[in-house]
Amino acid sequence: MTADRTGKRLLIVHSAGDFREAWRLRARSGSEVYYGHGYILDQLAHMAERFEDVGYLCCAAPLYDERLPNGARVLGAGADPYRDPKPALAVMARFDPTHVVIHGPLPALLRWGLGRRIAVGCLLADSFHLDPIRRWWRYRQLPRLLNMPGVSLVANHGVNAARGLVDLGVSARKVLAWDFPHERSPRDSLPKQLAPGRTRRLLYAGSIVRSKGIGELIRAVARLTPAHDIHLDIAGAGKVEAYRQLARRLGVADRVTFLGLIPNTAVRELMRAADAVVVPSRHAFPEGLPLTLYEALTSRTPLIASDHPMFAGHLRDRESALIFPAGSVAGLADAIGRLFGDTTLYATLSRQSHLAWERMQCPVKWGTLIERWVNDDVEDRAWLRGHTLAADSPGELVT
């Protein structure tokens, strides 16, 4: 790829987040709350050197338009693009992009780009495993829009999520799987053994919402108490008070600690220190490939996860994780009890976590994908075609 600063103005649009704050946090402390934010900021700086203008709009962030010292612009619209996209569309119009990447299933924003006859891409981090009626109602417009010739880039986070787009009706000739780079691996840490005779600490890291399975996790702790000496740490933001009250009602308030939103580096340290990491997502939670899985596997702390469709093929029960039926309190409690009651199983899961980590690797990285799409020379187009799900060599597909 060669640099082309002439005329190409790239705008990436996301419904949530705030990259001005992400920049400030990084400049102040060198940390990031969410994995990938530092990488995205670096990629924006790199692309700002190649193209005429590069911006990242976080719709829900307060209204602002600032150029960072790295050359990229960060913008906010103070808007919910699902309920009222007009403020976000106004910010997009002022930026006047030649290329727009809509980072999410946002039909109004996709239609805006198509109507302006500019290059339109759509990057997702979503699964679509809802019941058929809910799925049709929520995403009924998406396949038609993404199959339009004017949308020339379509990708989802991870191979399973990309396949979900095809199942939804998007052409496999258009769909790619993407991921962030993962420089740390399980091989960077020593396998763990289950230490005898102390409180077992579970860790959950992520959004505190019903569909992430938080209720089942707290109920599983209550089910295991007092026969097992267990403590649950919950890192993240959301409906904290509702779940604090649930812990009180179940009599385990002293066994559940809400840590709030903490930097990603601190989450990694907590994972390594914990006795198990739990990812109890319900099938209805629309995640592509949760970065928590990578972090947990990298820590070598045994992982307990639901049978969410996006985890299928990556995690294997009793090999690299313990899998339980999503939504099942009894199943989750049983998995926790089995893990802490079997030192051999515990050591096996820790030792073999690299197997799942390696299966999860995806060759197409976020920054490279967007840069090649904008650059759009013969080599770039061939590279993009070669990584679609319909290509002969689509990358490391999970079977």
C-alpha positions as CSV (number, residue, x, y, z in Angstrom):
1,M,0.0,0.0,0.0
2,T,1.2,3.5,-0.8
3,A,0.2,6.7,1.0
4,D,-2.6,8.7,-0.6
5,R,-3.5,11.9,1.1
6,T,-5.4,13.3,-1.8
7,G,-9.1,13.7,-1.2
8,K,-9.8,10.7,1.0
9,R,-11.7,11.7,4.2
10,L,-12.5,8.8,6.5
11,L,-15.1,8.9,9.2
12,I,-15.7,6.0,11.6
13,V,-19.0,6.2,13.5
14,H,-19.8,4.3,16.6
15,S,-23.0,4.5,18.7
16,A,-21.2,4.7,22.1
17,G,-17.9,5.4,23.7
18,D,-15.8,8.6,23.9
19,F,-12.4,8.7,22.3
20,R,-11.6,12.2,23.5
21,E,-11.8,10.7,27.0
22,A,-9.9,7.6,25.9
23,W,-7.1,9.9,24.6
24,R,-7.0,11.9,27.8
25,L,-6.9,8.8,30.0
26,R,-4.0,7.4,27.9
27,A,-2.1,10.6,28.0
28,R,-2.6,11.0,31.7
29,S,-1.9,7.5,32.9
30,G,-1.0,5.3,29.9
31,S,-4.0,3.1,30.6
32,E,-7.2,2.2,28.9
33,V,-10.6,1.2,30.3
34,Y,-11.5,-1.0,27.4
35,Y,-9.1,-3.3,25.5
36,G,-8.4,-2.0,22.0
37,H,-8.8,1.7,22.6
38,G,-5.1,2.4,22.6
39,Y,-4.7,0.3,19.5
40,I,-7.5,2.3,17.8
41,L,-5.9,5.6,18.7
42,D,-2.6,4.4,17.2
43,Q,-4.4,3.2,14.0
44,L,-6.2,6.6,13.7
45,A,-2.8,8.4,13.9
46,H,-1.4,6.0,11.3
47,M,-4.3,6.6,8.9
48,A,-4.2,10.3,9.5
49,E,-0.7,10.3,8.0
50,R,-2.0,8.5,4.9
51,F,-5.3,10.2,4.2
52,E,-6.5,13.8,4.0
53,D,-8.6,13.6,7.1
54,V,-9.5,10.8,9.6
55,G,-12.2,11.1,12.3
56,Y,-13.9,8.9,14.9
57,L,-17.4,9.9,15.9
58,C,-18.9,8.5,19.1
59,C,-22.5,9.4,18.8
60,A,-23.4,9.2,22.5
61,A,-20.4,11.4,23.6
62,P,-21.1,15.1,24.2
63,L,-21.0,17.4,21.2
64,Y,-17.4,18.2,20.2
65,D,-15.0,18.1,17.3
66,E,-11.3,18.2,18.2
67,R,-8.1,17.3,16.5
68,L,-5.8,15.2,18.6
69,P,-2.0,15.7,18.7
70,N,-1.7,12.5,16.7
71,G,-3.5,14.2,13.7
72,A,-6.8,12.4,13.9
73,R,-10.1,14.0,14.8
74,V,-12.4,12.8,17.5
75,L,-16.1,13.8,17.6
76,G,-19.2,13.5,19.7
77,A,-22.8,14.1,18.8
78,G,-24.7,13.9,22.1
79,A,-27.2,11.6,20.4
80,D,-28.7,8.2,20.5
81,P,-28.4,7.1,16.9
82,Y,-31.0,4.4,17.3
83,R,-33.8,6.6,18.6
84,D,-32.9,9.9,17.0
85,P,-30.1,9.8,14.5
86,K,-30.5,13.4,13.3
87,P,-27.8,15.0,15.5
88,A,-25.3,12.3,14.5
89,L,-26.2,12.8,10.8
90,A,-25.6,16.5,11.2
91,V,-22.1,15.9,12.6
92,M,-21.4,13.4,9.8
93,A,-22.5,15.9,7.2
94,R,-20.2,18.6,8.6
95,F,-17.3,16.2,8.4
96,D,-18.1,15.5,4.8
97,P,-16.5,12.1,4.4
98,T,-15.6,10.4,1.2
99,H,-15.5,7.1,3.1
100,V,-17.7,6.3,6.1
101,V,-17.5,3.1,8.3
102,I,-20.6,2.6,10.4
103,H,-19.5,0.6,13.5
104,G,-22.7,-1.1,14.4
105,P,-26.2,-2.2,13.0
106,L,-27.4,1.4,12.4
107,P,-29.7,1.5,9.3
108,A,-30.3,5.2,9.4
109,L,-26.6,6.0,9.2
110,L,-26.0,3.4,6.5
111,R,-28.8,4.9,4.4
112,W,-27.2,8.3,4.9
113,G,-24.0,7.1,3.4
114,L,-25.7,5.3,0.5
115,G,-27.8,8.4,-0.2
116,R,-24.6,10.6,-0.5
117,R,-23.0,8.0,-2.9
118,I,-19.8,7.8,-0.9
119,A,-17.9,4.7,0.0
120,V,-19.8,2.9,2.8
121,G,-18.5,0.2,5.1
122,C,-20.1,-1.6,8.1
123,L,-18.1,-3.2,10.9
124,L,-20.0,-5.1,13.6
125,A,-19.3,-6.7,16.9
126,D,-22.7,-8.4,17.2
127,S,-24.3,-11.8,17.2
128,F,-27.8,-12.4,15.9
129,H,-28.9,-15.4,18.0
130,L,-32.3,-14.1,19.1
131,D,-35.6,-15.9,18.7
132,P,-36.7,-15.7,15.0
133,I,-39.4,-13.0,15.6
134,R,-37.2,-10.7,17.7
135,R,-34.4,-11.2,15.2
136,W,-36.5,-10.3,12.3
137,W,-38.0,-7.2,14.0
138,R,-34.7,-5.9,15.2
139,Y,-32.5,-6.6,12.2
140,R,-35.1,-6.8,9.3
141,Q,-33.5,-3.9,7.4
142,L,-29.9,-4.9,7.8
143,P,-29.4,-7.7,5.2
144,R,-30.9,-5.7,2.4
145,L,-28.7,-2.7,3.2
146,L,-25.5,-4.6,3.6
147,N,-26.1,-6.5,0.4
148,M,-26.4,-3.3,-1.6
149,P,-23.5,-2.6,-4.0
150,G,-22.9,0.7,-2.3
151,V,-21.8,-1.0,0.9
152,S,-18.4,-2.3,-0.1
153,L,-17.1,-3.5,3.3
154,V,-18.9,-5.8,5.7
155,A,-17.3,-7.5,8.6
156,N,-18.1,-8.8,12.1
157,H,-16.0,-9.5,15.2
158,G,-14.8,-13.1,14.9
159,V,-15.6,-15.9,12.6
160,N,-18.7,-17.2,14.4
161,A,-20.2,-13.7,14.4
162,A,-19.3,-13.3,10.7
163,R,-21.1,-16.5,9.9
164,G,-24.1,-15.2,11.8
165,L,-24.3,-12.3,9.3
166,V,-24.4,-14.9,6.5
167,D,-27.2,-16.8,8.4
168,L,-29.0,-13.4,8.6
169,G,-29.0,-13.2,4.8
170,V,-25.8,-11.2,4.0
171,S,-23.8,-12.6,1.1
172,A,-20.8,-14.6,2.1
173,R,-18.9,-12.9,-0.8
174,K,-19.0,-9.7,1.2
175,V,-18.5,-10.8,4.8
176,L,-15.1,-10.8,6.6
177,A,-14.2,-11.6,10.2
178,W,-12.1,-9.1,12.0
179,D,-10.3,-8.8,15.4
180,F,-7.9,-6.7,17.3
181,P,-4.3,-7.8,17.7
182,H,-3.5,-9.8,20.8
183,E,0.1,-9.4,21.7
184,R,-0.1,-11.2,25.0
185,S,-0.8,-14.9,25.0
186,P,-1.2,-17.7,27.6
187,R,2.4,-18.7,26.9
188,D,3.4,-15.5,28.7
189,S,2.2,-16.8,32.0
190,L,2.9,-20.0,34.0
191,P,0.0,-22.5,34.4
192,K,-1.8,-22.4,37.8
193,Q,-2.5,-24.9,40.4
194,L,-5.5,-24.8,42.8
195,A,-4.1,-23.5,46.1
196,P,-5.5,-25.4,49.1
197,G,-7.5,-24.1,52.0
198,R,-8.6,-20.5,51.2
199,T,-11.5,-18.5,49.9
200,R,-12.1,-19.2,46.2
201,R,-12.4,-15.9,44.3
202,L,-14.5,-15.7,41.1
203,L,-14.1,-12.7,38.8
204,Y,-16.7,-11.3,36.3
205,A,-15.6,-8.4,34.0
206,G,-18.0,-6.7,31.7
207,S,-21.3,-4.9,31.5
208,I,-23.6,-5.3,34.4
209,V,-26.9,-6.1,32.6
210,R,-29.4,-8.9,32.7
211,S,-28.4,-10.5,29.4
212,K,-24.8,-10.9,30.5
213,G,-26.0,-13.5,33.1
214,I,-25.1,-11.5,36.2
215,G,-28.2,-12.6,38.0
216,E,-27.4,-16.3,37.4
217,L,-23.9,-15.8,38.6
218,I,-25.0,-14.2,41.9
219,R,-27.6,-16.8,42.4
220,A,-25.0,-19.6,41.8
221,V,-22.8,-18.1,44.5
222,A,-25.8,-18.1,46.9
223,R,-26.6,-21.7,45.9
224,L,-23.1,-22.8,46.8
225,T,-23.0,-20.9,50.1
226,P,-22.2,-21.8,52.9
227,A,-21.0,-25.2,51.7
228,H,-18.3,-23.5,49.6
229,D,-16.1,-20.6,50.7
230,I,-16.5,-18.4,47.6
231,H,-16.3,-14.7,46.9
232,L,-17.4,-13.0,43.7
233,D,-15.7,-9.8,42.3
234,I,-17.6,-7.9,39.6
235,A,-15.8,-5.3,37.5
236,G,-17.8,-3.1,35.2
237,A,-20.6,-0.6,35.0
238,G,-24.3,-0.9,34.6
239,K,-27.2,-1.8,36.9
240,V,-25.0,-2.1,39.9
241,E,-27.6,-1.2,42.6
242,A,-30.1,-3.7,41.2
243,Y,-27.7,-6.5,41.5
244,R,-26.3,-5.3,44.9
245,Q,-29.9,-5.6,46.1
246,L,-30.2,-9.1,44.7
247,A,-27.1,-10.1,46.6
248,R,-28.6,-8.7,49.8
249,R,-31.9,-10.5,49.2
250,L,-30.1,-13.8,48.7
251,G,-28.0,-13.3,51.8
252,V,-24.6,-13.1,50.0
253,A,-24.0,-9.3,50.1
254,D,-20.7,-10.0,52.0
255,R,-19.6,-12.4,49.3
256,V,-20.1,-10.1,46.3
257,T,-18.0,-7.0,45.7
258,F,-18.7,-4.5,43.0
259,L,-15.5,-2.9,41.8
260,G,-16.8,-0.4,39.3
261,L,-15.3,0.4,36.0
262,I,-11.5,-0.1,36.2
263,P,-8.6,0.1,33.7
264,N,-8.0,-2.9,31.5
265,T,-4.5,-3.4,33.0
266,A,-6.1,-3.8,36.4
267,V,-8.6,-6.3,35.0
268,R,-5.8,-8.4,33.7
269,E,-4.2,-8.4,37.2
270,L,-7.5,-9.3,38.8
271,M,-7.9,-12.2,36.4
272,R,-4.5,-13.6,37.1
273,A,-5.1,-13.3,40.9
274,A,-8.6,-14.9,40.7
275,D,-9.3,-18.6,41.0
276,A,-11.7,-18.6,38.1
277,V,-13.1,-16.1,35.5
278,V,-16.8,-16.5,34.7
279,V,-18.4,-15.4,31.4
280,P,-22.1,-16.3,31.9
281,S,-23.6,-14.5,28.8
282,R,-27.1,-15.4,27.8
283,H,-27.7,-16.3,24.1
284,A,-29.7,-13.1,23.7
285,F,-26.6,-10.9,24.5
286,P,-25.5,-9.7,21.0
287,E,-21.7,-10.0,21.4
288,G,-19.4,-11.0,18.7
289,L,-16.2,-12.3,20.3
290,P,-15.9,-10.9,23.8
291,L,-12.4,-9.7,24.6
292,T,-12.9,-11.0,28.1
293,L,-12.3,-14.5,26.7
294,Y,-8.9,-13.5,25.4
295,E,-7.9,-11.9,28.6
296,A,-9.1,-14.8,30.7
297,L,-7.3,-17.4,28.6
298,T,-4.1,-15.2,28.6
299,S,-4.2,-15.1,32.4
300,R,-4.1,-18.9,32.7
301,T,-6.9,-18.6,35.3
302,P,-9.5,-21.3,34.5
303,L,-12.5,-20.1,32.6
304,I,-16.2,-21.0,33.2
305,A,-18.4,-19.9,30.3
306,S,-21.9,-20.3,29.0
307,D,-22.7,-22.1,25.8
308,H,-23.2,-18.8,24.0
309,P,-23.2,-19.5,20.2
310,M,-20.3,-17.1,19.7
311,F,-18.0,-19.2,21.9
312,A,-18.8,-22.4,20.0
313,G,-15.7,-24.2,18.5
314,H,-13.4,-21.8,20.4
315,L,-14.0,-23.1,23.9
316,R,-14.1,-26.9,24.5
317,D,-15.6,-28.3,27.7
318,R,-13.1,-29.7,30.1
319,E,-10.2,-29.0,27.6
320,S,-9.8,-25.3,27.9
321,A,-12.9,-24.2,29.8
322,L,-15.9,-25.5,31.7
323,I,-19.1,-24.9,29.7
324,F,-22.6,-24.6,31.2
325,P,-26.1,-24.0,29.7
326,A,-26.7,-20.3,29.4
327,G,-29.3,-19.1,31.9
328,S,-29.0,-22.1,34.2
329,V,-28.2,-21.3,37.8
330,A,-27.8,-25.0,38.6
331,G,-25.5,-25.6,35.7
332,L,-23.3,-22.6,36.6
333,A,-23.2,-23.6,40.3
334,D,-22.3,-27.2,39.3
335,A,-19.5,-26.0,37.0
336,I,-18.0,-23.8,39.8
337,G,-18.3,-26.7,42.3
338,R,-16.6,-29.1,39.9
339,L,-13.8,-26.8,39.2
340,F,-12.9,-26.1,42.8
341,G,-13.4,-29.8,43.8
342,D,-11.0,-31.2,41.2
343,T,-7.4,-30.1,41.4
344,T,-6.5,-32.2,38.3
345,L,-9.2,-30.6,36.2
346,Y,-8.2,-27.1,37.4
347,A,-4.6,-27.7,36.4
348,T,-5.6,-29.1,33.0
349,L,-7.8,-26.1,32.1
350,S,-5.0,-23.7,33.1
351,R,-2.4,-25.6,31.2
352,Q,-4.4,-26.0,28.1
353,S,-5.9,-22.5,27.8
354,H,-3.5,-21.7,24.9
355,L,-5.5,-24.2,22.8
356,A,-8.6,-22.1,22.9
357,W,-6.6,-18.8,22.5
358,E,-5.0,-20.2,19.3
359,R,-8.3,-21.2,17.8
360,M,-9.7,-17.8,18.4
361,Q,-7.0,-16.0,16.4
362,C,-8.2,-14.1,13.3
363,P,-5.8,-12.9,10.6
364,V,-7.7,-9.7,9.7
365,K,-7.0,-6.9,12.1
366,W,-9.3,-3.8,12.5
367,G,-6.8,-1.2,11.3
368,T,-5.5,-3.1,8.3
369,L,-9.0,-3.9,7.2
370,I,-10.1,-0.3,7.2
371,E,-6.9,1.0,5.7
372,R,-6.9,-1.4,2.8
373,W,-10.6,-0.6,2.1
374,V,-10.0,3.1,1.9
375,N,-6.7,2.7,0.0
376,D,-8.5,0.5,-2.6
377,D,-5.8,-0.4,-5.0
378,V,-5.7,-3.7,-7.0
379,E,-3.7,-5.4,-4.2
380,D,-6.0,-4.2,-1.5
381,R,-9.1,-5.4,-3.3
382,A,-7.6,-8.8,-3.9
383,W,-6.7,-9.0,-0.2
384,L,-10.2,-8.1,0.9
385,R,-11.7,-10.7,-1.5
386,G,-9.3,-13.3,-0.2
387,H,-10.5,-12.9,3.4
388,T,-14.3,-13.1,2.8
389,L,-16.1,-16.2,4.1
390,A,-16.7,-17.2,0.5
391,A,-13.1,-17.2,-0.4
392,D,-11.1,-20.4,-0.8
393,S,-8.8,-19.4,2.0
394,P,-10.9,-17.3,4.4
395,G,-8.6,-17.5,7.3
396,E,-8.8,-19.8,10.3
397,L,-12.5,-20.7,10.3
398,V,-13.8,-22.5,13.3
399,T,-15.5,-25.8,12.5
